[in-house]
């Protein structure tokens, strides 16, 4: 997340608009006979443009986060189709050799782990051309009727690494994943119960 990227955050445009406003104000103090009403509209136009660009343009970072949020929503709604949509056809990890296996695994999780809410604790995305890696740590709150919650485990902290690839239609899909920690204990796919 780069705060200096004007496509993601309007702060840069707001700063430029503020500098332009100060510049016009100094100009009006030095040359009061040349002051014009439109001088006030230039910084305002910069502010509006900064917010418009930030809102309209969707960056790769935002698309990747959108993919992750769609996955979270899929788990909350127990929707296998949404899981299939965010997984790349060439998906594989250390336990699941194909997209079909990870989708089947997720479908099995829907039976025991009904997710109520997922909260990001930390996330960091590294994008290199058409590949990206996201390290994330989340808190998962299970629904009360979930088997896991009924066994006394209503929260779970998960740390994972997701690997993405950019498709020809500019979408970012998950093509691999690693589970690094569960409840702050190191773990990997091979140690997770199936």
Steps between C-alpha positions, in 0.01 A plus 500: 500500500663818376355819648679704231312330217241755378299220336435332836484796738399861435753638750754592232238697307382669819860600578548641149169685527607646833833616354318659204261674742793636705672608177192692384459653846861624498449629145188692613693653792791606276286614204156597636404672174530167308281290728215311333211295634598196293820469705293329769356250253835359385582330836136386526525341153821324608327365813206370297730344240706331774191336651358411157822329385532316831140381475480416127837331434533151647865411563650151508518524879127572518421216257702254711325615816169465314587138418578430867179672613303291248655188657401618847148569379489151343583344837242714678233401245632144459510553124721257306445682169665813637798292616534354149493852352800624702717191450726473196460192280865410569458522881720270707656503844693252715184296575254577220630419154218669310223756512244221536667372819518841671138573406395161641700574817325837538162336443581256781591791727157653440349204689698552822627859497222750435672838493322799648765771467860537383711793623835593344769536766778561246558466129785572265497461124805473278422536129756409233367533143221243466574316827422606855540367853279607789595426859198538722398441854132486582268432789219262406181505708289189452119505499340370819341206316839397356639165622827670591324768709290233673823325600605819682714662232320816386813684375803392301805703401631402156822609333530410133686575181299525179655492154322679217532519125356763270280369220473641148175674599686684783352295786715363781442134588648289778732235356649370827480546876681413819359488850781626727337524844179406680445673833858628486641144475708411193327256268485399135249326273624151592419550871146629448228237562311401186 
